[in-house]
Amino acid sequence: MKKSLLALAAVCAMTSGAAFADQGQSPWLVRVRAVNLDSANGDSTGLGLSINNKVIPELDVSYFFTPNIAAELILTYPQKHDLRSNGTNIGSLKHLPPTLLAQYHFTNFGGFKPYVGAGINYTRFSNLDLPAGVDVDRNSWGAALQVGFDIPLNKQWSLNFDVKKVYIKTDVYAGGNKAGTFKVDPVLVGVGVGYRF
């Protein structure tokens, strides 16, 4: 079974490489985006928990298996947020949310190249500064959805607009007992540039 999977992966890699060689394109695309994070702030604890919205930097690395099918890894550094209860600041935390997406790129719109994506997000919460006796689960796994488009400027450079919905949540504990769940579930709207190697 393992040998069959390796053989299939090798065939896919050779096929994608040949397809891009014919087009004179590399399968690698790197984007840098400025992204506005708008949290849903869903809270079932009764404490009215929320975090602040903010603009964050984003680095995205995509690999095209074919002209239409790609995988994108979305990265940033740990982002600090103020944590509020009913509008009053009660502490802060950081979250690191790498996301891996499978994408379909439409190639029949000329200079306008839309795409859709779906995948998985892992978020790690750290650097917690919370009231005594309050804690949160450090790990979150959830789905991620994406829609966007590229506008090529030349063979290498492009402009990019991108919208993602990422499902991030953590259980909240008070005095060692679960008080409820806090859902960040942000919408991320980004603009940036891409470079095709």
Secondary structure in CASP SS format (residue, H / E / C, confidence):
PFRMAT SS
TARGET T0000
AUTHOR 0000-0000-0000
METHOD secondary structure of the structure
MODEL  1
M C 1.00
K H 1.00
K H 1.00
S H 1.00
L H 1.00
L H 1.00
A H 1.00
L H 1.00
A H 1.00
A H 1.00
V H 1.00
C H 1.00
A H 1.00
M H 1.00
T H 1.00
S H 1.00
G H 1.00
A H 1.00
A H 1.00
F H 1.00
A H 1.00
D H 1.00
Q H 1.00
G C 1.00
Q C 1.00
S C 1.00
P C 1.00
W E 1.00
L E 1.00
V E 1.00
R E 1.00
V E 1.00
R E 1.00
A E 1.00
V E 1.00
N E 1.00
L E 1.00
D E 1.00
S C 1.00
A C 1.00
N C 1.00
G E 1.00
D E 1.00
S C 1.00
T C 1.00
G C 1.00
L C 1.00
G C 1.00
L E 1.00
S E 1.00
I E 1.00
N C 1.00
N C 1.00
K E 1.00
V E 1.00
I E 1.00
P E 1.00
E E 1.00
L E 1.00
D E 1.00
V E 1.00
S E 1.00
Y E 1.00
F E 1.00
F C 1.00
T C 1.00
P C 1.00
N C 1.00
I E 1.00
A E 1.00
A E 1.00
E E 1.00
L E 1.00
I E 1.00
L E 1.00
T C 1.00
Y C 1.00
P C 1.00
Q E 1.00
K E 1.00
H E 1.00
D E 1.00
L E 1.00
R E 1.00
S E 1.00
N C 1.00
G C 1.00
T E 1.00
N E 1.00
I E 1.00
G E 1.00
S E 1.00
L E 1.00
K E 1.00
H E 1.00
L E 1.00
P C 1.00
P C 1.00
T E 1.00
L E 1.00
L E 1.00
A E 1.00
Q E 1.00
Y E 1.00
H E 1.00
F C 1.00
T C 1.00
N C 1.00
F C 1.00
G C 1.00
G C 1.00
F C 1.00
K E 1.00
P E 1.00
Y E 1.00
V E 1.00
G E 1.00
A E 1.00
G E 1.00
I E 1.00
N E 1.00
Y E 1.00
T E 1.00
R E 1.00
F E 1.00
S E 1.00
N E 1.00
L E 1.00
D E 1.00
L C 1.00
P C 1.00
A C 1.00
G C 1.00
V E 1.00
D E 1.00
V E 1.00
D C 1.00
R C 1.00
N E 1.00
S E 1.00
W E 1.00
G E 1.00
A E 1.00
A E 1.00
L E 1.00
Q E 1.00
V E 1.00
G E 1.00
F E 1.00
D E 1.00
I E 1.00
P E 1.00
L C 1.00
N C 1.00
K C 1.00
Q C 1.00
W E 1.00
S E 1.00
L E 1.00
N E 1.00
F E 1.00
D E 1.00
V E 1.00
K E 1.00
K E 1.00
V E 1.00
Y C 1.00
I C 1.00
K E 1.00
T E 1.00
D E 1.00
V E 1.00
Y E 1.00
A E 1.00
G C 1.00
G C 1.00
N E 1.00
K E 1.00
A E 1.00
G E 1.00
T E 1.00
F E 1.00
K E 1.00
V C 1.00
D C 1.00
P C 1.00
V E 1.00
L E 1.00
V E 1.00
G E 1.00
V E 1.00
G E 1.00
V E 1.00
G E 1.00
Y E 1.00
R E 1.00
F C 1.00
END
